[in-house]
Amino acid sequence: MKVTLLHDEQGRILAISTDVDLKTVGSKFTNVGMLPGPGQRTLEMEISGEPDKSALLELHRHFRVDRATSKLVKID
């Protein structure tokens, strides 16, 4: 599953967005996305499986983004 992470300068994950087929869910929008503010970046990545909300929460709580490599780093 493709996810988009919004993170700050310290690599803290601020938001996680999963891809959704907007036409399938009946939306009139053609696309959506996150716009990073000052000091923020987005990172698109593939994660295995179809994570539920608790898996995404664990990703948020226990990982950060290494800005030099654009990879997730476990913080626990």
Short mmCIF file of the C-alpha atoms (twelve columns), coordinates in Angstrom:
data_MODEL
# 
_entry.id   MODEL 
# 
loop_
_atom_site.group_PDB 
_atom_site.id 
_atom_site.type_symbol 
_atom_site.label_atom_id 
_atom_site.label_alt_id 
_atom_site.label_comp_id 
_atom_site.label_asym_id 
_atom_site.label_seq_id 
_atom_site.Cartn_x 
_atom_site.Cartn_y 
_atom_site.Cartn_z 
_atom_site.pdbx_PDB_model_num 
ATOM 1  C CA . MET A 1  0.000   0.000  0.000  1 
ATOM 2  C CA . LYS A 2  1.248   3.460  -0.871 1 
ATOM 3  C CA . VAL A 3  1.223   6.029  1.928  1 
ATOM 4  C CA . THR A 4  2.294   9.658  2.115  1 
ATOM 5  C CA . LEU A 5  3.992   10.854 5.292  1 
ATOM 6  C CA . LEU A 6  4.127   14.516 6.304  1 
ATOM 7  C CA . HIS A 7  7.100   15.139 8.590  1 
ATOM 8  C CA . ASP A 8  8.937   18.038 10.194 1 
ATOM 9  C CA . GLU A 9  12.635  19.019 10.262 1 
ATOM 10 C CA . GLN A 10 13.326  16.566 13.108 1 
ATOM 11 C CA . GLY A 11 11.728  13.711 11.154 1 
ATOM 12 C CA . ARG A 12 8.639   13.515 13.371 1 
ATOM 13 C CA . ILE A 13 5.683   12.130 11.455 1 
ATOM 14 C CA . LEU A 14 2.892   14.708 11.614 1 
ATOM 15 C CA . ALA A 15 0.332   13.064 9.319  1 
ATOM 16 C CA . ILE A 16 -0.177  9.897  7.301  1 
ATOM 17 C CA . SER A 17 -2.338  9.676  4.182  1 
ATOM 18 C CA . THR A 18 -3.275  6.500  2.345  1 
ATOM 19 C CA . ASP A 19 -4.149  6.360  -1.337 1 
ATOM 20 C CA . VAL A 20 -7.839  6.079  -2.124 1 
ATOM 21 C CA . ASP A 21 -9.529  5.661  -5.494 1 
ATOM 22 C CA . LEU A 22 -11.712 8.759  -5.363 1 
ATOM 23 C CA . LYS A 23 -14.080 7.647  -8.133 1 
ATOM 24 C CA . THR A 24 -14.772 4.373  -6.333 1 
ATOM 25 C CA . VAL A 25 -15.843 6.184  -3.166 1 
ATOM 26 C CA . GLY A 26 -18.071 8.561  -5.138 1 
ATOM 27 C CA . SER A 27 -16.021 11.734 -4.801 1 
ATOM 28 C CA . LYS A 28 -16.217 14.514 -7.386 1 
ATOM 29 C CA . PHE A 29 -12.576 15.432 -6.696 1 
ATOM 30 C CA . THR A 30 -9.946  14.085 -9.073 1 
ATOM 31 C CA . ASN A 31 -7.047  14.075 -6.608 1 
ATOM 32 C CA . VAL A 32 -6.091  15.055 -3.079 1 
ATOM 33 C CA . GLY A 33 -2.821  15.543 -1.244 1 
ATOM 34 C CA . MET A 34 -0.975  17.196 1.599  1 
ATOM 35 C CA . LEU A 35 0.832   20.488 1.143  1 
ATOM 36 C CA . PRO A 36 3.834   20.813 3.459  1 
ATOM 37 C CA . GLY A 37 4.266   24.032 5.387  1 
ATOM 38 C CA . PRO A 38 7.568   25.735 6.233  1 
ATOM 39 C CA . GLY A 39 10.072  23.183 7.593  1 
ATOM 40 C CA . GLN A 40 7.933   20.227 6.520  1 
ATOM 41 C CA . ARG A 41 8.309   17.637 3.773  1 
ATOM 42 C CA . THR A 42 6.275   14.794 2.349  1 
ATOM 43 C CA . LEU A 43 7.570   11.306 1.646  1 
ATOM 44 C CA . GLU A 44 5.723   8.733  -0.446 1 
ATOM 45 C CA . MET A 45 6.501   5.119  0.303  1 
ATOM 46 C CA . GLU A 46 5.191   1.589  -0.042 1 
ATOM 47 C CA . ILE A 47 4.379   -0.403 3.078  1 
ATOM 48 C CA . SER A 48 3.491   -4.061 3.104  1 
ATOM 49 C CA . GLY A 49 -0.103  -5.217 3.302  1 
ATOM 50 C CA . GLU A 50 -3.235  -3.232 3.901  1 
ATOM 51 C CA . PRO A 51 -2.657  -1.548 7.262  1 
ATOM 52 C CA . ASP A 52 -5.557  -0.767 9.533  1 
ATOM 53 C CA . LYS A 53 -5.796  2.368  11.672 1 
ATOM 54 C CA . SER A 54 -3.889  0.785  14.569 1 
ATOM 55 C CA . ALA A 55 -0.972  -0.135 12.274 1 
ATOM 56 C CA . LEU A 56 -0.798  3.444  10.992 1 
ATOM 57 C CA . LEU A 57 -0.892  4.728  14.572 1 
ATOM 58 C CA . GLU A 58 2.020   2.436  15.480 1 
ATOM 59 C CA . LEU A 59 3.952   3.775  12.491 1 
ATOM 60 C CA . HIS A 60 3.321   7.306  13.766 1 
ATOM 61 C CA . ARG A 61 4.319   6.485  17.359 1 
ATOM 62 C CA . HIS A 62 7.401   4.320  16.822 1 
ATOM 63 C CA . PHE A 63 9.131   5.682  13.729 1 
ATOM 64 C CA . ARG A 64 10.591  8.891  12.396 1 
ATOM 65 C CA . VAL A 65 11.917  9.879  8.978  1 
ATOM 66 C CA . ASP A 66 15.679  10.158 8.515  1 
ATOM 67 C CA . ARG A 67 15.760  13.258 6.334  1 
ATOM 68 C CA . ALA A 68 19.222  12.457 4.941  1 
ATOM 69 C CA . THR A 69 18.141  9.073  3.553  1 
ATOM 70 C CA . SER A 70 14.340  9.510  3.330  1 
ATOM 71 C CA . LYS A 71 13.890  6.233  5.184  1 
ATOM 72 C CA . LEU A 72 11.965  5.277  8.313  1 
ATOM 73 C CA . VAL A 73 13.968  4.805  11.514 1 
ATOM 74 C CA . LYS A 74 12.572  2.990  14.561 1 
ATOM 75 C CA . ILE A 75 12.715  5.216  17.658 1 
ATOM 76 C CA . ASP A 76 11.875  2.655  20.371 1 
# 
